[in-house]
Structures are given as C-alpha cells and as structure tokens.
Amino acid sequence: MGEAVRVCLIGAGLSGLAAARALKSEGLDFVCLEQASDVGGLWRRPQAGERGPGYLSLHLNTNKQLTGYADYPMPASYPVYPRHSDFAAYLRSFAEWAGVLGHIELGTTVESVRQEADGGWTVVSQDARGVRATRGFTHVIVASGHNTEPVLPAPAPGSDTFQGRILHALDYRDGSDFAGRRVVVVGLGASAVDIAADLSRYAEQTVLSVRRGLHILPKQLFGMPLDDVAEASWWTAMSLDEQRRFIEQALLVARGKLGDYGLPEPDHPVFASAVTISDEILSRIRHGGVTPRPAIERLDGERVVFTDGTSVRADAVVYCTGYRMAFPFLPDGSPFGPQGSVELFKRVVAPDRPGLHFLGLVRPHGSITRLVEAQARWVARIVSGRAVLPEPEVMRKEISAYLGGIAGQYGQAQSASIQVNVAPYLEELRAE
C-alpha cells in the first residue's frame, strides 16, 4: 500500500478543475487522476482526435460569461459562444492560473475504487506506462462526467443487411468525413441537431429522423443569451407555469410551430424535459440542407425506410441517442438507487458511503459552472471538517423528497434524476 493521500479526485475537466482549485484553497492534500493526456475533458477531445463526446464543430451552448469560472473570466477576445478548442485552451490556462497542475496525474486510468472496513478508500490506477498503483485515501471525489456509455436503440429490422455504416455520435468527428455521402441522423437532442447542421454543409443529403418532438430554443431571446434571461429578476419572479407560457409565446412569435418545419410537435410542456438549444437546425431545414423524417421503421440494403412509408438511400446512419451514466470503477450501485435514479444528498454526497462525493452530476437549463464551483467549495469544506453532514437517514429523506419533486416536473427517467433548477439549487448549496 502506497503512502496515504487525503483526497483522490477523479477527472480533470470543467468539474474536476473546479474541485482541484477548491481543495487547494482549503490547503488540502490531494491527487487528481485524469486518463487523458491533458486537462479539459470532452472539450479537448475533438482537437486531440480521441474517441469521446465532441466533434470539430462543437461550440458552447451557454454564454462565456456564465460558463467561465467566477474568479477567472474567459478572455475578452472570445466570442459569446466559444468553440471547443478555445474553451479547452481556457480550461488549461485556468489550471495553470489556479496552480493545480502539479496535483494532476495525466494518462492515468482509475481501475477500481473500494471502501475498506475502517471507512477509508483504496484506489487502484494504471498510468500511461502500464504501471499500477494502489493508494489509500480518506475521501474520493468523482468528477468524470456522465456522458460515458453510448446508448444505441435496439437494431432496426434489416440492420444486418444494411450496406452503409452505422455509428453513434461518439464516433462522429467532422462533416467533411461524409463529403458527397447521404447520411441519416437519428435524434433531436443537442448532438443530433449540431451534427445534422454540420453534415448539411458537406453531405449530398442529410436527413434528420425524429421519433419524439422536443422543444428547440435559440441561444438568444430578445437579444439576450438564454443564460442571462434565466438570471433576470423578472424571470425568476415568475412561477413555472408563467415561465412556460412566456417562453412558448416567445417561441411562437420568433419561429412559429415546429410542425411548420416538418418536425413533430413536443408532447410535453417546455421545461418538462431537457430542451434542445440550437440557432442553426431550423434554418438548415428551411434552406433545404436538412430534411426531417419520422422514426426509422427498417433498413433495407442501401435504403432507410421510415414509419411514414418514405425511404432514402443512405451511406451512413448516425445515432445521436445519448449516453448512459456508468461508473464501472465504483462499488456496485454507486451512485444509483434500485430504480436507476441517481441518489445523492444535495446531488453531491453518497449518504451510505462516507467519504464519496460527486461533482457535476447535475443537468441544469443553462451553464453548469457556477453550480459545480458551489459544489466544489462545499465538498472542500466537508473534507476539511468545516462543514458537517447530517445523519444518513436525514440525507436519504432529502433525496427522496427531491426525487419526488423533480419527477413531478421531469418524469421518472434516470436523466431526470440529475435535473436541477439553477437558482433554488444554488441557494441550497450556498446555505450548506
């Protein structure tokens, strides 16, 4: 067993770097394990060419002012919505400014994290040379993100005879790879609309296959970034029903009904599910670059057949069908409950595993950065002993109440269990 280190931090992306700074500010001894060759998480991957969520056309959907760290703003030269490479460079410069690079072990994969009988934690890792290390810690902070395992639907009938490529968004890098090809993109989430818009500038034909309607919001309303609207006092003073009516009317005025673009209308009110942020997809549809179609019924040789009976020739089908949260290095079940929901006190603390904490395992409407910084400061105070957690039973009751409340707005899906409303959640964290 190697020398004990107080805290093990897993991941050096946006959340991990926020945690590293908070731990350093508290004067805590820690090591950060990052499997990639540099900091920055998914934002550096498109440029690095590594497999993972991210593609060359990726830009922030949240504005730079609220996505940057509070004490280290993004450069004034950056646009309101920086591209992935700019944001990756910013994260690297933050790590240098915060003085945390010396704590980060790059090219290091976490193989297992287990809790010992005395409550301590044993972490087994492997570095880039293949050397394994076994070390003991009093606390483990998981900040490795939740876009981990790609989700693919059950194979469509005829998939085994399809003559083109079938891939997940995880493997998509650039539209130029499909120049002159015919491509079907499946989904209507953020990656689906980004990839369809990107493809439409290179591919001979781009089809967007949509099973279920989602609310599509522009990055700006009334000349203001959506993040700024969400921060405005006149907005936060509204009830949820008033916010929904306001947004739905504003969208109707700004772009009409989604059905006018050939897309299915959402079967739920806005903010009852994740929304899709895009300034491009509706324009690309109107300009003929992207053609909407319903769900795929089957694949047939070189053709994709849709549920409305239409079909197209296709060289590739790109499934933008999301990701499943998975933490294979953690003890079985962490941080999930029996129904698959994420069960964490204040969305951070594992109540039945003292010393195990999660950062960034939340999904807000808007930027996540302020939430992650608040989480990091709280966890650093817990580790230092300056903040005290309630008894496990109290934490479990808070989790149950939270999941019951959030299910009323977002439903029972696993992804709904990490949804948070920014303003009230920030207040909770600040109170802690």
C-alpha positions as CSV (number, residue, x, y, z in Angstrom):
1,M,0.0,0.0,0.0
2,G,1.4,3.4,-1.0
3,E,1.6,6.5,1.1
4,A,-1.9,7.7,2.1
5,V,-3.1,10.8,0.4
6,R,-6.1,12.7,1.9
7,V,-8.2,13.1,-1.2
8,C,-8.4,11.4,-4.6
9,L,-10.1,13.5,-7.3
10,I,-11.1,11.6,-10.5
11,G,-11.3,13.7,-13.7
12,A,-9.7,17.0,-14.8
13,G,-12.4,18.5,-16.9
14,L,-14.5,21.5,-16.0
15,S,-15.8,20.0,-12.8
16,G,-12.5,18.4,-11.7
17,L,-10.6,21.6,-12.2
18,A,-13.1,23.5,-10.1
19,A,-12.7,20.8,-7.4
20,A,-8.9,21.0,-7.6
21,R,-8.9,24.7,-7.0
22,A,-11.3,24.5,-4.1
23,L,-9.2,21.7,-2.4
24,K,-6.1,23.7,-2.9
25,S,-7.7,26.8,-1.5
26,E,-8.6,24.8,1.6
27,G,-5.0,23.7,1.9
28,L,-5.9,20.0,1.5
29,D,-3.6,17.3,0.2
30,F,-5.0,15.7,-2.9
31,V,-4.1,14.0,-6.2
32,C,-6.2,14.2,-9.3
33,L,-6.2,11.2,-11.7
34,E,-7.0,12.0,-15.4
35,Q,-7.0,9.3,-18.1
36,A,-6.4,11.8,-21.0
37,S,-3.0,13.3,-21.9
38,D,-4.1,16.8,-20.8
39,V,-6.8,18.6,-18.8
40,G,-10.0,19.8,-20.4
41,G,-12.3,16.8,-20.6
42,L,-14.5,16.4,-23.6
43,W,-13.7,19.9,-24.8
44,R,-10.2,19.0,-25.9
45,R,-11.1,15.6,-27.5
46,P,-12.2,16.8,-30.9
47,Q,-8.9,18.5,-31.5
48,A,-7.0,15.7,-29.9
49,G,-8.8,13.1,-32.1
50,E,-9.7,10.9,-29.1
51,R,-12.8,8.9,-29.1
52,G,-15.5,10.5,-27.0
53,P,-18.3,13.0,-27.0
54,G,-17.3,16.0,-29.0
55,Y,-16.9,16.9,-32.7
56,L,-15.0,19.6,-34.6
57,S,-18.0,21.9,-35.0
58,L,-18.7,21.8,-31.2
59,H,-19.3,25.2,-29.6
60,L,-20.6,26.2,-26.2
61,N,-24.4,26.5,-25.9
62,T,-24.0,28.7,-22.8
63,N,-22.5,32.1,-22.9
64,K,-18.9,32.7,-21.9
65,Q,-19.7,35.0,-19.0
66,L,-21.6,32.4,-17.1
67,T,-19.6,29.4,-18.3
68,G,-16.3,30.7,-17.2
69,Y,-15.1,30.3,-13.6
70,A,-16.2,33.2,-11.4
71,D,-12.6,34.4,-10.5
72,Y,-11.1,33.7,-13.9
73,P,-13.2,35.1,-16.7
74,M,-12.7,33.9,-20.3
75,P,-10.6,36.3,-22.5
76,A,-12.5,39.4,-23.9
77,S,-11.4,38.3,-27.3
78,Y,-13.5,35.1,-27.1
79,P,-16.9,35.2,-28.8
80,V,-20.1,34.9,-26.7
81,Y,-20.2,31.2,-27.6
82,P,-16.6,29.9,-28.0
83,R,-15.7,26.8,-30.0
84,H,-14.4,23.7,-28.2
85,S,-10.7,24.4,-28.9
86,D,-11.0,27.9,-27.3
87,F,-12.7,26.5,-24.3
88,A,-10.2,23.7,-23.9
89,A,-7.4,26.3,-24.0
90,Y,-9.2,28.3,-21.4
91,L,-9.5,25.3,-19.1
92,R,-5.8,24.6,-19.5
93,S,-5.0,28.3,-18.6
94,F,-7.3,28.1,-15.6
95,A,-5.4,25.0,-14.3
96,E,-2.1,26.9,-14.7
97,W,-3.5,30.1,-13.0
98,A,-5.0,28.1,-10.1
99,G,-1.7,26.3,-9.6
100,V,-3.2,22.8,-9.6
101,L,-1.3,21.1,-12.5
102,G,1.3,19.7,-10.1
103,H,-1.5,17.7,-8.4
104,I,-2.7,16.1,-11.6
105,E,-1.5,12.7,-12.9
106,L,-2.3,12.7,-16.6
107,G,-2.6,9.5,-18.7
108,T,-3.8,7.7,-15.5
109,T,-6.9,5.4,-15.6
110,V,-8.8,4.5,-12.5
111,E,-9.4,0.8,-12.4
112,S,-11.2,0.4,-9.1
113,V,-12.4,2.3,-6.0
114,R,-13.4,0.4,-3.0
115,Q,-14.3,1.3,0.6
116,E,-12.4,-0.5,3.4
117,A,-13.8,-1.7,6.7
118,D,-12.3,1.3,8.5
119,G,-14.2,3.7,6.2
120,G,-11.1,4.6,4.1
121,W,-10.9,4.2,0.4
122,T,-8.5,2.2,-1.8
123,V,-8.0,3.4,-5.3
124,V,-6.2,1.3,-7.9
125,S,-5.0,3.1,-11.0
126,Q,-2.7,2.5,-14.0
127,D,-0.5,5.1,-15.6
128,A,0.4,5.6,-19.3
129,R,3.3,3.2,-18.9
130,G,1.1,0.4,-17.6
131,V,2.3,0.7,-14.0
132,R,-0.4,0.1,-11.4
133,A,-0.6,2.0,-8.2
134,T,-2.7,1.1,-5.1
135,R,-3.2,4.0,-2.7
136,G,-5.3,4.8,0.3
137,F,-7.5,7.9,0.7
138,T,-9.9,9.3,3.2
139,H,-12.2,10.9,0.5
140,V,-12.9,10.2,-3.1
141,I,-14.4,12.9,-5.4
142,V,-15.8,11.7,-8.7
143,A,-15.8,14.5,-11.4
144,S,-15.5,12.3,-14.5
145,G,-18.8,13.4,-16.2
146,H,-21.9,11.4,-17.1
147,N,-21.5,11.1,-20.9
148,T,-19.8,7.8,-20.6
149,E,-21.5,4.8,-22.3
150,P,-23.2,5.4,-25.7
151,V,-26.8,4.3,-25.9
152,L,-28.0,2.7,-29.1
153,P,-31.6,1.6,-29.7
154,A,-32.4,-2.0,-30.5
155,P,-31.2,-2.7,-34.0
156,A,-33.8,-1.7,-36.6
157,P,-35.1,-4.6,-38.7
158,G,-32.7,-5.2,-41.6
159,S,-29.7,-3.7,-39.8
160,D,-27.7,-6.9,-40.6
161,T,-28.2,-6.3,-44.4
162,F,-27.6,-2.5,-44.4
163,Q,-24.8,-1.7,-46.8
164,G,-23.8,1.6,-45.2
165,R,-22.1,2.5,-41.9
166,I,-24.0,2.5,-38.5
167,L,-22.3,4.7,-35.9
168,H,-23.0,6.6,-32.7
169,A,-22.4,10.3,-32.2
170,L,-19.5,9.2,-30.0
171,D,-17.6,8.3,-33.2
172,Y,-18.6,11.3,-35.3
173,R,-15.8,13.9,-35.7
174,D,-16.3,16.1,-38.8
175,G,-18.8,16.6,-41.6
176,S,-16.0,16.5,-44.2
177,D,-15.6,12.8,-43.5
178,F,-19.0,12.4,-45.2
179,A,-18.5,14.7,-48.2
180,G,-20.8,13.7,-51.1
181,R,-22.5,11.0,-49.0
182,R,-26.1,10.5,-47.9
183,V,-26.5,10.5,-44.2
184,V,-29.4,9.9,-41.8
185,V,-29.0,11.4,-38.3
186,V,-31.3,9.9,-35.6
187,G,-32.4,12.1,-32.7
188,L,-33.3,15.7,-31.8
189,G,-31.0,16.5,-28.9
190,A,-28.0,18.8,-28.8
191,S,-25.6,16.5,-30.6
192,A,-28.2,15.4,-33.2
193,V,-29.0,19.0,-34.4
194,D,-25.3,20.0,-34.2
195,I,-24.2,17.1,-36.3
196,A,-27.1,17.4,-38.8
197,A,-26.3,21.1,-39.3
198,D,-22.6,20.3,-39.7
199,L,-23.2,17.4,-42.2
200,S,-25.5,19.6,-44.3
201,R,-22.5,21.6,-45.4
202,Y,-20.7,18.6,-46.8
203,A,-23.1,15.7,-47.4
204,E,-25.1,15.2,-50.6
205,Q,-28.2,14.7,-48.5
206,T,-28.8,15.0,-44.7
207,V,-31.9,13.5,-43.2
208,L,-32.9,14.1,-39.6
209,S,-35.0,11.2,-38.2
210,V,-37.1,12.2,-35.2
211,R,-39.2,9.9,-33.1
212,R,-40.4,12.4,-30.5
213,G,-40.7,16.2,-30.6
214,L,-38.6,18.3,-28.3
215,H,-38.6,22.0,-27.6
216,I,-36.0,23.8,-29.6
217,L,-34.8,27.1,-28.1
218,P,-32.4,29.6,-29.7
219,K,-29.3,30.6,-27.9
220,Q,-30.7,34.1,-27.6
221,L,-34.1,35.6,-27.0
222,F,-34.8,39.4,-27.3
223,G,-31.1,39.8,-28.0
224,M,-30.1,38.3,-24.7
225,P,-28.3,34.9,-24.1
226,L,-30.8,32.4,-22.6
227,D,-28.5,32.2,-19.5
228,D,-29.0,35.9,-18.9
229,V,-32.7,35.6,-19.3
230,A,-32.7,32.8,-16.7
231,E,-30.7,35.1,-14.3
232,A,-33.0,38.1,-14.7
233,S,-35.1,39.1,-11.7
234,W,-38.3,39.4,-13.7
235,W,-37.8,35.8,-14.9
236,T,-37.0,34.2,-11.5
237,A,-40.0,36.0,-10.0
238,M,-42.3,34.1,-12.3
239,S,-43.9,30.7,-11.4
240,L,-43.1,27.7,-13.6
241,D,-46.4,28.0,-15.4
242,E,-45.8,31.7,-16.1
243,Q,-42.3,30.9,-17.4
244,R,-43.7,28.2,-19.7
245,R,-46.4,30.5,-21.1
246,F,-43.8,33.3,-21.6
247,I,-41.3,31.0,-23.5
248,E,-43.9,29.2,-25.5
249,Q,-45.4,32.5,-26.7
250,A,-41.9,34.0,-27.4
251,L,-41.0,30.9,-29.5
252,L,-44.3,31.0,-31.4
253,V,-43.5,34.6,-32.4
254,A,-39.9,34.0,-33.2
255,R,-40.1,30.9,-35.3
256,G,-43.7,29.6,-35.5
257,K,-44.6,26.0,-34.8
258,L,-42.2,23.2,-35.1
259,G,-44.7,21.4,-37.3
260,D,-44.2,24.1,-39.9
261,Y,-40.7,22.7,-40.3
262,G,-41.8,19.1,-40.7
263,L,-40.8,18.2,-37.1
264,P,-43.2,16.6,-34.6
265,E,-44.6,19.0,-32.0
266,P,-43.5,18.2,-28.4
267,D,-45.9,16.1,-26.4
268,H,-45.0,17.9,-23.2
269,P,-44.7,21.5,-22.0
270,V,-41.4,23.3,-22.1
271,F,-39.1,22.5,-19.2
272,A,-40.8,19.2,-18.6
273,S,-37.8,17.6,-20.3
274,A,-34.4,18.6,-21.5
275,V,-34.6,21.3,-24.2
276,T,-32.5,21.5,-27.3
277,I,-30.5,24.6,-27.9
278,S,-29.8,25.5,-31.5
279,D,-29.6,28.6,-33.7
280,E,-29.0,26.5,-36.8
281,I,-31.2,23.5,-37.2
282,L,-34.4,25.2,-38.2
283,S,-32.6,27.5,-40.6
284,R,-30.9,24.5,-42.2
285,I,-34.2,22.8,-42.6
286,R,-35.7,25.9,-44.2
287,H,-32.7,26.2,-46.5
288,G,-33.1,22.6,-47.7
289,G,-29.9,21.4,-46.1
290,V,-31.6,19.1,-43.7
291,T,-34.8,17.1,-44.4
292,P,-36.9,15.9,-41.4
293,R,-38.4,12.4,-41.4
294,P,-40.1,10.4,-38.7
295,A,-38.6,7.4,-36.9
296,I,-36.8,4.6,-38.7
297,E,-39.0,1.5,-39.4
298,R,-36.4,-0.7,-41.0
299,L,-33.1,-0.7,-43.0
300,D,-33.3,-2.4,-46.4
301,G,-30.0,-2.8,-48.3
302,E,-28.9,0.6,-49.2
303,R,-32.1,2.3,-48.1
304,V,-33.5,3.6,-44.8
305,V,-37.3,3.2,-44.5
306,F,-39.3,5.5,-42.2
307,T,-42.6,4.9,-40.4
308,D,-44.5,7.1,-42.8
309,G,-43.6,4.8,-45.7
310,T,-41.0,7.1,-47.3
311,S,-37.4,6.0,-47.7
312,V,-34.0,7.3,-48.7
313,R,-30.7,5.9,-49.9
314,A,-28.1,6.2,-47.2
315,D,-24.4,5.7,-46.9
316,A,-24.5,6.1,-43.1
317,V,-26.8,6.3,-40.1
318,V,-25.6,8.3,-37.1
319,Y,-27.4,7.6,-33.9
320,C,-27.4,10.6,-31.6
321,T,-29.3,8.8,-28.9
322,G,-27.5,9.9,-25.8
323,Y,-25.4,8.3,-23.2
324,R,-25.9,6.1,-20.1
325,M,-24.3,7.1,-16.9
326,A,-21.8,4.5,-15.7
327,F,-19.0,4.4,-13.1
328,P,-17.5,0.9,-13.6
329,F,-14.7,1.6,-11.2
330,L,-17.0,2.3,-8.2
331,P,-18.7,-0.1,-5.8
332,D,-21.8,-1.8,-7.3
333,G,-24.8,0.5,-7.3
334,S,-23.0,3.8,-6.7
335,P,-24.5,6.3,-7.1
336,F,-27.7,4.7,-8.3
337,G,-30.8,3.6,-6.4
338,P,-32.9,0.5,-7.0
339,Q,-34.8,2.2,-9.8
340,G,-31.7,3.5,-11.5
341,S,-32.1,7.1,-10.3
342,V,-29.1,9.0,-9.1
343,E,-29.4,9.1,-5.3
344,L,-27.1,11.8,-3.8
345,F,-27.7,14.2,-0.9
346,K,-27.8,17.7,-2.4
347,R,-26.9,15.9,-5.7
348,V,-23.3,15.5,-4.3
349,V,-22.9,13.2,-1.3
350,A,-23.4,9.4,-1.2
351,P,-25.3,9.0,2.1
352,D,-24.4,5.4,2.7
353,R,-20.7,5.6,1.6
354,P,-19.0,8.2,3.8
355,G,-16.2,10.0,2.0
356,L,-17.6,9.5,-1.5
357,H,-18.7,12.7,-3.3
358,F,-19.7,13.6,-6.9
359,L,-19.3,16.9,-8.8
360,G,-21.0,17.9,-12.0
361,L,-23.6,15.1,-11.9
362,V,-26.4,17.6,-12.5
363,R,-28.2,18.9,-15.6
364,P,-29.4,22.5,-15.4
365,H,-31.1,24.6,-18.0
366,G,-28.1,26.8,-18.6
367,S,-24.4,26.9,-17.6
368,I,-23.3,24.3,-15.1
369,T,-20.1,26.1,-14.0
370,R,-21.5,28.1,-11.0
371,L,-23.2,25.0,-9.7
372,V,-20.0,23.0,-9.9
373,E,-18.0,25.7,-8.2
374,A,-20.5,25.8,-5.4
375,Q,-20.5,22.0,-5.1
376,A,-16.6,22.1,-5.0
377,R,-16.4,24.7,-2.3
378,W,-18.9,22.7,-0.2
379,V,-17.1,19.4,-0.6
380,A,-13.8,21.0,0.2
381,R,-15.3,22.3,3.5
382,I,-16.7,18.8,4.2
383,V,-13.3,17.3,3.7
384,S,-11.6,19.9,5.9
385,G,-14.1,19.4,8.6
386,R,-15.5,22.9,8.4
387,A,-18.9,21.6,7.2
388,V,-20.7,18.7,8.8
389,L,-23.1,16.4,7.1
390,P,-26.4,15.3,8.7
391,E,-27.1,11.7,9.6
392,P,-27.6,9.2,6.7
393,E,-31.3,8.9,7.4
394,V,-31.7,12.7,7.1
395,M,-29.8,12.6,3.9
396,R,-32.0,9.8,2.5
397,K,-35.1,11.7,3.3
398,E,-33.8,14.8,1.4
399,I,-33.0,12.6,-1.6
400,S,-36.5,11.0,-1.5
401,A,-38.2,14.4,-1.3
402,Y,-36.0,15.8,-4.1
403,L,-36.7,12.9,-6.5
404,G,-40.4,13.0,-5.8
405,G,-40.5,16.7,-6.5
406,I,-38.3,16.5,-9.7
407,A,-40.4,13.6,-11.0
408,G,-43.5,15.8,-11.0
409,Q,-41.8,18.2,-13.5
410,Y,-39.4,15.9,-15.5
411,G,-40.7,12.4,-15.1
412,Q,-39.1,9.2,-13.8
413,A,-36.3,8.7,-16.3
414,Q,-32.7,8.3,-15.0
415,S,-31.7,11.5,-16.7
416,A,-34.5,13.3,-14.9
417,S,-32.9,12.5,-11.5
418,I,-30.0,14.8,-12.2
419,Q,-32.1,17.7,-13.5
420,V,-31.8,20.8,-11.3
421,N,-33.3,24.3,-11.3
422,V,-30.4,26.7,-11.2
423,A,-31.5,29.5,-8.8
424,P,-33.0,27.3,-6.0
425,Y,-30.2,24.8,-6.2
426,L,-27.5,27.5,-5.9
427,E,-29.3,28.8,-2.8
428,E,-29.3,25.3,-1.3
429,L,-25.6,24.9,-1.9
430,R,-24.8,28.3,-0.5
431,A,-26.8,27.6,2.6
432,E,-24.6,24.5,3.1
